[in-house]
Amino acid sequence: MKAALLQITSSDNPAENIRVVQTLIQDAAAQGAGFILTPEVTNCVSLSRSHQKQVLSHQDDDPMLAAMRDQARALGVWIAIGSLALKTDDPDGRFANRSFLIDPTGKIAATYDKIHMFDVAVSASETFRESDGYRPGNDAVVAQTPFGGIGLTICYDIRFPHLHRVLAQNGAQILLVPAAFSPVTGAAHWEPLLRARAIETGCFVLAAAQTGHHDAQSGKRRQTYGHSMAISPWGAVLCDAGSDPCITYVDLNMDEVAQARSRVPALTHDRDFEGPKNEFGH
């Protein structure tokens, strides 16, 4: 399977982002990609909750989801929408950060709501409280496709190894990590975290990322790290897209999953244990 990772700089204008992504998907399919991946919050990168309330939609009405389903059907390709920011019916008005896997008939094969919220203080000038605007999901998701089992995660989930291990032990051979990573944490942690999750699970890790400075009609402009990556089941970096918007291609040979897991079958070596005990406690 030839996969294409779309690295984009989404604005806070969903209609504009649809046009950009549609063109890139068309180009990727023309180059023979059968599996096309977009980053986190493909439809809208915004730090303004009031602006999001004006421009976001519920899932059934979302124009980017409808457009991507039509395009998957027209081109006969699988599309993994890294995530869409969507309105919900939650009483507190919080949004969903939701991934979609779309099959070549345009059907939604799987959805996943981001479990771990990015509530951090990266620096004095860069703080995030994702849980203020988004409600976390509760369910891990593995989708079976003709070319392999796909485990769905989003961005900050990468820091939680147990989630990826459970996905791999329940049939995932490919882990998706669409992201809008901070430049500070990206430079320090992005590649080692992706490689660690691949090594621990014997999975391909595919991480399509947002990049650059994001245009905003309202509120502060956000900056993201880029460097979309594909990691082999043995932990090798197969591609690094750098910091410019682009399409990066990678060929997935699923035999490599079985080979990596036979060499180091760590997924079958879990043991129950107790503790730890505080030896200095009284």
C-alpha positions in Angstrom: 0.0 0.0 0.0 1.3 3.4 -1.0 0.4 6.0 1.7 0.5 9.8 1.4 0.9 12.1 4.4 -0.5 15.6 3.8 1.4 18.3 5.6 -0.6 21.5 5.6 -1.1 24.9 7.3 -4.8 25.0 8.0 -6.3 28.4 8.7 -9.4 29.1 10.8 -11.5 29.3 7.6 -12.9 25.8 7.0 -14.1 26.5 3.4 -10.5 27.6 2.5 -9.1 24.5 4.1 -11.4 22.2 2.1 -10.2 23.6 -1.2 -6.5 23.1 -0.2 -7.0 19.5 1.0 -9.1 18.5 -1.9 -6.4 19.6 -4.3 -3.7 17.7 -2.3 -5.8 14.5 -2.2 -6.3 14.7 -5.9 -2.6 15.0 -6.4 -1.8 12.2 -4.0 -4.2 9.8 -5.7 -2.7 10.7 -9.1 0.7 9.6 -7.8 -0.8 6.2 -6.9 -1.5 6.6 -3.2 -4.3 4.4 -2.0 -4.2 5.6 1.6 -4.2 9.4 2.2 -3.8 11.0 5.6 -4.4 14.5 6.8 -3.3 16.1 10.1 -5.2 17.0 13.3 -7.9 19.7 13.1 -7.7 19.6 9.3 -10.8 21.8 9.0 -9.9 24.6 11.4 -6.9 25.7 13.4 -8.0 28.3 15.9 -7.4 29.4 19.5 -10.6 31.4 19.6 -13.6 29.5 21.0 -16.0 32.2 19.9 -14.7 32.0 16.3 -15.0 28.2 16.4 -18.6 28.5 17.5 -19.3 30.6 14.4 -17.6 28.4 11.8 -17.7 24.8 13.1 -20.5 22.3 12.3 -21.9 19.1 13.8 -20.7 15.9 12.2 -23.8 15.4 10.1 -23.5 18.9 8.6 -19.7 19.2 8.3 -18.8 20.2 4.8 -15.2 18.9 4.9 -16.4 15.5 6.0 -18.9 15.4 3.2 -16.3 16.6 0.7 -13.7 14.0 1.8 -16.3 11.2 1.6 -17.2 12.2 -1.9 -13.6 12.4 -2.9 -12.8 8.9 -1.4 -15.6 7.5 -3.4 -14.7 9.3 -6.6 -11.0 8.4 -6.4 -11.4 4.9 -4.9 -9.0 5.6 -2.0 -8.9 5.3 1.7 -8.7 8.6 3.5 -7.8 9.1 7.2 -8.9 12.6 8.3 -6.5 13.2 11.1 -9.3 15.0 12.9 -12.0 17.5 12.5 -13.1 20.1 15.2 -16.8 19.5 15.5 -19.7 20.9 17.5 -21.4 18.6 19.9 -24.6 18.6 21.9 -22.7 18.7 25.2 -24.4 21.0 27.7 -21.2 22.8 28.3 -20.7 23.5 24.6 -17.4 21.8 24.2 -16.3 20.5 20.8 -15.1 17.1 19.7 -11.7 16.4 18.3 -12.6 13.5 16.1 -10.7 11.3 13.6 -12.4 9.6 10.6 -11.3 6.7 8.5 -13.2 6.7 5.2 -13.2 3.7 2.9 -13.1 3.8 -1.0 -16.9 3.7 -1.2 -17.1 6.9 0.9 -18.4 5.1 4.0 -17.2 6.1 7.4 -15.3 2.9 8.5 -14.3 4.3 11.9 -14.3 7.3 14.1 -12.2 8.2 17.2 -12.5 11.0 19.7 -9.1 12.2 21.1 -8.8 10.7 24.6 -5.9 12.8 26.1 -6.3 16.5 26.3 -3.4 18.9 25.8 -3.5 20.8 29.1 0.1 22.0 29.5 2.3 25.0 30.2 5.1 24.6 27.6 6.6 28.0 28.5 5.5 31.3 30.1 4.2 32.4 26.7 2.8 29.1 25.4 0.1 27.5 27.5 -2.8 25.3 26.3 -6.0 24.1 28.0 -7.5 21.9 25.3 -10.1 20.5 27.8 -11.6 24.0 28.1 -12.8 23.8 24.5 -12.9 20.0 23.8 -14.4 17.1 25.6 -12.2 14.0 25.8 -13.2 10.7 24.3 -13.4 7.4 26.1 -13.0 4.7 23.6 -9.9 3.2 21.9 -10.5 2.2 18.3 -8.9 -0.3 15.9 -10.3 -0.5 12.4 -9.7 -3.5 10.1 -8.9 -2.8 6.5 -7.8 -5.0 3.6 -4.2 -3.8 4.1 -4.0 -4.0 7.9 -5.4 -3.2 11.2 -5.3 0.6 12.0 -5.2 2.0 15.5 -6.4 5.6 15.7 -4.8 8.2 18.0 -4.4 12.0 17.9 -1.4 14.1 18.8 -1.0 14.3 22.6 -2.1 10.6 22.8 1.5 9.8 21.7 2.7 10.4 25.2 0.6 7.5 26.6 2.3 4.2 25.7 -0.3 2.0 27.2 -2.9 3.2 24.7 -0.8 2.2 21.7 0.1 -1.1 23.3 -3.5 -2.0 23.8 -4.3 -1.0 20.2 -1.4 -3.3 18.9 -2.6 -6.2 21.1 -6.0 -5.8 19.6 -5.1 -6.0 16.0 -3.4 -2.7 15.0 -0.5 -3.0 12.6 -0.5 0.7 11.7 -0.8 3.5 14.3 -2.0 6.9 13.1 -0.8 10.0 15.0 -2.2 13.0 13.2 -0.9 16.1 15.0 -0.7 19.9 15.4 2.4 19.7 17.6 3.9 22.7 19.4 7.3 23.8 17.9 8.9 23.6 21.4 7.8 20.1 22.3 8.1 19.0 18.7 11.8 19.8 18.5 12.4 18.0 21.8 10.1 15.0 21.7 8.3 14.4 18.4 10.6 12.0 16.7 11.7 10.0 19.8 8.0 9.5 20.9 7.0 8.3 17.4 9.9 5.9 17.2 9.3 4.6 20.7 5.7 3.8 20.0 6.7 2.0 16.8 9.5 0.0 18.6 7.2 -0.9 21.5 4.4 -2.2 19.3 6.1 -3.4 16.1 3.7 -1.2 14.2 4.1 1.3 11.4 3.5 4.8 12.8 2.1 7.3 10.4 2.0 10.9 11.6 0.6 13.6 9.3 1.2 17.0 10.8 0.2 20.7 10.7 3.0 23.1 10.1 4.0 26.7 10.2 2.1 29.9 11.1 -1.7 29.5 10.8 -3.8 32.4 9.5 -6.5 33.5 11.9 -9.4 35.9 11.3 -9.9 36.1 15.0 -7.6 35.6 18.0 -4.0 34.7 18.3 -2.2 33.0 15.4 -1.0 29.5 16.3 2.3 27.9 15.1 2.9 24.2 14.7 6.0 22.0 14.2 5.4 20.1 11.0 7.8 17.2 10.3 5.2 14.6 9.3 6.8 11.2 9.7 6.5 7.6 8.9 8.3 5.1 11.2 8.9 1.5 10.4 7.9 -1.4 12.8 11.6 -1.7 13.7 11.8 2.0 14.6 13.5 3.5 11.5 12.4 6.9 10.2 11.1 6.2 6.7 10.4 9.9 5.9 10.5 13.3 7.5 8.6 16.1 5.7 10.5 19.0 7.2 8.7 22.2 7.9 7.1 23.2 4.5 3.6 22.2 3.4 4.0 19.1 1.1 2.9 15.6 0.4 5.2 12.8 1.6 4.9 9.2 0.3 5.8 5.9 1.9 5.3 2.3 0.8 3.9 0.1 3.5 5.1 -3.6 3.4 3.0 -5.2 6.1 5.4 -8.2 6.2 7.7 -5.9 8.2 5.2 -5.9 11.1 5.4 -9.7 11.4 9.2 -9.6 11.0 9.7 -7.0 13.8 7.3 -8.8 16.1 8.9 -12.2 15.6 12.4 -10.8 16.3 11.2 -9.1 19.6 7.8 -10.5 20.6 7.4 -8.0 23.5 3.6 -7.7 22.9 3.2 -11.3 24.2 5.4 -10.9 27.2 3.2 -8.9 29.5 3.2 -10.1 33.1 1.1 -8.9 36.0 3.0 -7.4 38.9 2.3 -5.7 42.2 3.5 -2.4 43.6 5.6 -0.4 43.7 5.8 -0.3 47.4 7.2 2.7 49.2 10.1 1.1 51.1 10.6 4.3 53.1 7.0 4.7 54.2 5.9 4.1 57.8 
